[in-house]
Amino acid sequence: MKDEVLAHLYDIAQAARAVKTFVQDHTFDDYAAEEQLRSAVERKFEIMGEALNRLRRDSPKTLSLRSS
């Protein structure tokens, strides 16, 4: 697997872990009320989206749901 692909997968995993940490011990009402929490979570989702777009460009087969 190319280094770029591994880097994209790493970025996705790191961002997902951060979201999990950010929302741990918070309710949805907390999330809705705290702009800083929402901003942090939304930024990590942006990072995941950017990494997924790059992954689609660099290695479309990696995102394929079908077994080849």
LINBEL-V951947 format. One record per residue. N is the residue number from 0. NEAR is the number of other C-alpha atoms within 12 Angstrom. D_FIRST is the distance of its C-alpha to the first C-alpha in Angstrom with 1 decimal. Layout:
# LINBEL-V951947
N;NEAR;D_FIRST
N;NEAR;D_FIRST
This chain:
# LINBEL-V951947
0;13;0.0
1;12;3.8
2;12;6.5
3;19;8.4
4;24;6.7
5;19;7.0
6;19;10.3
7;29;11.4
8;29;11.0
9;19;12.8
10;25;15.4
11;26;16.1
12;21;16.5
13;19;18.8
14;27;20.8
15;25;21.4
16;18;22.6
17;22;24.8
18;27;26.3
19;18;27.1
20;16;28.8
21;24;30.7
22;25;32.2
23;15;32.8
24;12;36.6
25;17;37.3
26;14;38.8
27;13;38.3
28;13;41.6
29;16;40.4
30;21;37.4
31;15;39.7
32;13;42.2
33;17;39.9
34;13;38.7
35;15;36.7
36;25;34.8
37;22;34.2
38;18;33.0
39;22;30.5
40;26;29.1
41;21;29.0
42;19;27.2
43;27;24.4
44;24;24.1
45;19;24.1
46;25;21.1
47;27;19.3
48;21;20.3
49;19;19.3
50;29;15.7
51;29;15.7
52;20;17.1
53;23;14.6
54;28;11.8
55;19;14.0
56;16;14.4
57;21;10.9
58;21;9.3
59;15;12.4
60;15;11.2
61;23;9.6
62;19;13.3
63;12;15.0
64;8;17.5
65;8;18.2
66;7;16.8
67;6;16.1
